[in-house]
Amino acid sequence: MTSIPALVENHKNYYHIGDTKKYDFRKQQLEVLRNAIKEYEQEVLDALKTDLHKSEWEAYTTEIGFLLEEIKFTIKHLKEWMKPESVKTPITHLGSKSHVHSEPFGVTLIIAPWNYPFQLQLAPLVGAIASGNCAVLKPSELTPTVSKVLAKLIRENFAEKYISLVEGGVQESTELLKQPFDHIFFTGSVAVGKIVMEAAAKQLIPVTLELGGKSPAIVEKDANLKLAAKRIIWGKFTNAGQTCIAPDYLYIHSEVKDELLKNMREVLNEFYGVDPISDEKYAHIVSDSHFERLKNFLNDGDVVIGGQHRADERVIAPTIIDHISWEDSIMQDEIFGPLLPVLEFDDLEKVVTEVRKRPKPLALYFFSESEEKQDYITENLSFGGGCMNDTLMHIVSPYLPFGGVGTSGTGSYHGKASFEAFSNKKSIVKQTTKFDFSFRYPSAKNGLKIIKKIMG
């Protein structure tokens, strides 16, 4: 087996041959990836069922279908994205032409999390291929079945010198982070993101970090409560809440709290039945340690909906917990599970004040029929992205960049933003040789006077 340093060196040598930079090569490799995903569809679905108990519907829509759409969009626009961008030339550059070229970083490391282990490994790879990079993939050890399928897919469809995959745990990740990559793309927790950024900083390697945080859903008294209930339940309990942009807590106006909770109970029964922990459509918790951490949160506040759980199957029912304060343990860190704590408010300005006290969230969801209130939230709170009167849907659009801000991440991707995430913007001035301005040189008579007139 090739050692990790030798693997990275092989990638570096191949990258400098130049094959990966050609349009035809990039397009062909994207098509190879698309065909491989289709070929391995059933194996992927089975693996996701084994590791996370994902239903076929959920696994296809959030992992496989998502990727196929991303690849289709990228292939359609790739040639356009690759063209050098012409920009205006100032008077100081008279006679020259200016362009911005998107060049690949080189060899990139893509580290994936366990919650969407297939999609979040390959979606960044779409950007890496489109931008002309070589890539080393590192799937999560917490979803070993998916990791094995990914390893097989990559090995059978791509040359190892171009795209490779390293399985393993902390030891392998640590060794990878010592290598001289040209770019690192990491998706995962804030805690591990800090480790990745620290390792990258030692070698001044640029990073894209897609992290997380406590993403609020705020429901004003003028919201459409039936739709709000349906969309919040869907966004929160997809993948049993193990989604980085899931609503982490619910802020409800006190005047509509009872009605919204009543609607949410009805929606939960409609989606998952009266016994959700036995529903085959409902995902399970990834590991025993995550299950125990989540189960302990059930001691906070009052469970008003759900709460049932089975340790042997690592499953916790969709749960809503009322009478929560910011001091409770469930409000200290991202939950990343099927528990939704409820806070209430009477004044929207106080909500803004409370949210501002915390780290900037990856996502925010606001429910109100008032555009004025929607604009108020958008203008007064900083967050990676979000929706008005919906949840999660901003991540689906290839026209919207997805990423965090502050502790919820740095950089963005999806669609053209993925191409840009793996590219260096190289500025080029093509200067004329037909004439020359002598005033730019220190020996020029009255040179400074002319420069002051032009630049002043």
Order of alpha helices (4+ residues) and beta strands (2+ residues): alpha-alpha-alpha-alpha-alpha-beta-beta-beta-alpha-beta-alpha-beta-alpha-beta-alpha-beta-beta-alpha-beta-alpha-alpha-beta-beta-beta-beta-beta-alpha-beta-alpha-beta-beta-beta-beta-alpha-beta-alpha
